[in-house]
């Protein structure tokens, strides 16, 4: 069963999707998404846009999912971003990331890990740490926004994130279609 968000204006979401990728009408959006124009019309009629399409457009355009869903009012101030970062202990995240990287590599690619230098291991784990550090505040804001502004049930947040913010192979296809469309 797909999760849906209450209080979302599907027509406005579709307009932001079109704006995000620079297309003018529903037909062009449908072409980029690889769906029919009737499908886009049905989303408007039902008041529902599948999250995988929102995520795909965000991925292809570089816009946040929050912007596409909620509009410009979902922007965060620099002060709020810094406040969210203050709760993180970067040293702890670095150590956790290194441990995670070593654990994953030893489980799935032990030979590769054994052949890596300490510097390479640290570089990979620092990449993981940087990703966590950048993603954490965004995730906290998204959770707050969904719960506080849209009445989303807190116990469904993890399920929602796993289903709707994991890039599918289709998201990569949408980005490629958009790139090809701009070239041609």
N, C-alpha and C positions, 0 to 999 in steps of 0.2 A: 504494500500500500504506500503510495507516495505521500509525503508530508506536504501540507500546504500551509501558507501563512495567512492568518486573518488580517483584515484591514489593508490588503494590498490592492491597488488600482491597476488591473491588468493592462488597460489601455495606456496608462502612464508608463508602466514598465516597458511595454513594447516600443513606445516613443523613445525612451531612454536607450533601449537596445539599438534602435535605428540610428539615433544620434551618436552613440558610442562608436559605431563602425562606419559612420558617414554614408548611410544609405537613405534614400528619400521616401520610399514607400514600403508597404507590407510585402509586395512581390519580391523586391530586392532583398529584404530581410529573409524571406522564405528561401530564396535561392542560396544565400550564404549558409543558412542552417540546414539546407538539404531537405526541406519539407515543402509541402504545397502551400499556396496562398490561402487556400481554404482552411488549412490547419491554423495558420496565424489568425484568421478571422474567427475560428471557433474558440481560440484562447480568449479573445476579447469578449465573445458572447458568454462564455462560461465564467469569465472573471478569474482565469487561472493560466499561468505561464509555467511550463515545466522547468524546474530548477536546473536541470542539466543544460537547458538552452541558455538560461541566464548566466550560468557559470561559463559555458562555452563562449558567449559573447564577451564576458569579462576577460577571459583568458586571451581571446583574439584581439581585444582592443586595449588591454592594459587598465581598464576601468575596474573599480572594485565591485564586487557583488552587491555591497551595501548601496553604492551609488545607483546601480541599475534597478535595484528593488525599491529603494526609498527616496532617491533623488538627492539633490545637493544638500538638503538639510541634515543628511547623515554624516557630513564632514566633521572631522574632529579638530579641535584647536591644538596648536603646538603645546600649550600648557597641559591639556588633557593627555596628550601622547607622552609627555615627559613624566607626568604623574603616574601613568601606567607603567612606565619603565622603572620608576623608583622602587617598585615592589620586587623587582628581579635582582637576584644576587648573581651577577655574571660569572663569578668564579665557580659557583656551584653549578651553573648551567654548563660551563666549559668542561668541568669534571664529569658531569652526567653524560654530556655528548661524547666525550672520549670513551667512556665506559660503554655507551650504546654502540658506538662505531666498532669497537673491538669485539663486542658480543655478537653483533650482526655478522661481521666479517669472519669470526671464528666458527660461526654456525654454518655459513653458506659459502665461504671462500677462504678456508683456512690457509691454503697454500699462498694465495695472494697476500694475505696478512703477514705471513712469515717472510715474504720477500719484500715487504714494504719497509722503508726506513722509518725511524722514529719521527723525523721531520714530516714525512708524507702522512703518517698516521695523525700527527697533531694538526696538520693542514686540513685533512678531511674532517676531523672532529670539530675544528674551529668553524668550518663551513656549516656543520649541523648546528652548532651553538649560535652562530649568527642568524640562521634561519629561525630558530626558536625565539631568539631575542626580538626579531622583527615581527614574527607572527603572533607572539603572545599578546601584545597590547591590542592588536586588531581583533583577535579572537575574544578577548575580554569585552571589548566594545560591542562586538556583534552579539555576544550572549546577553549583555545588559540591554541592548536595543531590542532584541527579540522578546525578551521577558518583560521589560518595563514599558516599552512603547506599543508593543503589538500583542501582549497577553499570551505569548508563547509559553507552553508548559515547560518549566525548568528541567523536568525529568526526561524530556524528549530532545534536549539540546545535543547530546552526543550522537544520538541516532540521526538527527537532522544534519549535523556536520559531516558525518561519515557518508551519508547518501548524497548530499548536495554540494559539498565543497572538495570532493576528490575528483581530480581531472580524469575524465573518461577518454578513451581513444577518439570518441566523437568530437571532443573539444579540440583536439589537434587537427581533425579534419576540417572543422569550421574555420580555424585560423588559416589553414592552407587554402581553403576556398576563397577566403577574404583576400589573402595575398595574391592569388591568381587573378581575382576579379580586378584588383587595383593595377596589376601589370597589364591586363588586356583591355 
